[in-house]
Amino acid sequence: MAKIKIPAVANERNSIFDLKPIDAFIAEVQDVYLADNAPWVLGYSGGKDSTATLQLVWMAIKALPLEKRQKTVYVISSDTFVETPVIVGHIDTNLDAINSAAKAEGLPFEAHKVVPEVSDTFWVCLLGKGYPAPTTRFRWCTARMKISPADKFILGRVAEFGEVVMVLGARRGESATRDQVMKNREIHGSRLRKHSTLLNAFVYAPIEEFSTNDVWTYILQGDNGRSPWGADNSELVGMYKSAAGGECPLVVDNSTPSCGNSRFGCWVCTVVEKDHSMESLVDNGEEWMEPLLDFRNKLATHRLPEVKRKIRSIKRRDGRVWRKKNEDGSEGTPIPGPYLFEFRCEMLRELLEIEQRIRREGPDPNARLIREDELGEIRKIWRTEEQDWRDSVPKIYREVTGEELPGVIDDVTSLTSADASLLQEVCSRHDVPTRLVGKLLDLERDMQGMSRRAGIFKQIDRVFREDWKEEIRARAEVDALIAASEADDEDNE
């Protein structure tokens, strides 16, 4: 039997197993498991740390007598729908294997995938609502796509059982910040810690004393590196180009590091300047992923001031124009709002074109970058908030794929593309903002046929109170900045 080579990490201390044998860790897990009736929720990301955690818990519970295996261990994995493609299949295979093996062996494990609400997915927020690509200062994605789905599952178990224990693959020594967080939440005399935000939820980290080498040693030992549920852990070695490279953990609070600089993150992550893991995957044979990397890198440029001015709206979604404050307290330049509607249309088209390309060039002819329910939600937002009477989503989908978007139901009361062109012409002639009139027409259409039109005057007033004049003034300022910047570029050539 060929021996699996364990990826070594330089300058690490001696193995924890020299001081504390694995049997002692198993006994500790059993003690914590039997200490109360609270079910466990184990965060599984498919990486080495969560794999080691699950393997340790699995072996500990399997060693208990049947009558003591009473508490369910819920294994949950977050799917943001924008995970790096190479890890998605790995996680799905393992979740299926966990459920099959648990059933066959009579073990109390249940694997579940938790997902965000369609209104909170990356593409609905970015393309539908116009949120700018995430940054360290505006990291809107984590709470919506990871924390909320996990919290919803955890709170469901709390409601059912009163308390719950979160089992995570956190380790000491990963970062000073993580170590401090773990220390601050300790409960005196207990192996459990307080959860940062959820009442009646506690955290247990059974491998916190493991080094990176210890993790690899443990998951690759015995049975030629196969996990207790039958998966091949040696595949992880190929997925990690560097043993010190992190994984994207199941994020349960904002103290958890962003996944963007890790091996298993979201392929669209722009929280970091460069995604070295994606670059490494492309360089090591996954050339079909290059269009994804290019798209992600383009998103990362959206933080540049000269790019922001061209692709972001002046008004916020609430209709207000916000400005920076100068040092003397006076109003400064306008603060960019959501992506311009026209630019969102361009991004959707490019995304669908990339989807078609990776189906042709990648390993999965049915690969999906954006789901049909997300397209439906984007369509709804565009039609209600952007007065998209041209109904752009089905049109773009048809032009790129050659197919009709499933689930599209024509609204006979909706205004048409011809109506939009006529309105634009009339508004231009009378120097009235087209969107102002468009919003009023949509409001009237929504209220049409109602026996009581309660609140209509308040809604009309809300439309008129938007910063229509300020938008025109601010747009002129930004256009002047763009022109000046382009003139400087020409002078420097």
Buried (B, 14 or more C-beta within 10 A) or exposed (E): EEEBEBBEBEEBEEBBBEEEEBEEBBEBBBEBBBEEEBBBBBBBBBBBBBBBBBBBBBBBBBBBEEEEBEBBBBBBBBBBBBBBBBBBEBBBBBBEBBBEBBEEEEBBBBBBBBBBEBBBBBBBBBBBBBBBBBBEEEBBBBBBBBBBBBBEBBBEBBEEBEBBBBBBBBBBBBEEEBBEBBEEBEEEEEBBBBBBEBEBBBBBBBBBBBBBBBBBBBBBBEEEBBBBBBBBBBEBBEBBBEBEBBBBBBBBBEBBBBBBBBBBBBBBBBBBEEBBBBBBBBEEEBEBBBBBBEBBBBBBEBBEEEEBBBBBBBBBEEBBBBBEEEEEEEEEBBBBBBBBBEBBBEBBBBBBBBBBBBBEEBEEEEBEBBBEEBBBBBBBBBBEBBBBBBBBBBBBBEEBEEEEBEEBEEEEEEBEEEBBEEBBEEBEEEEEBBBBBBBBBBBEEBBEEEEEEEEBEEBBEBBEEBBBEBBEEBBEBBEEBEEEBEEEEEEEE
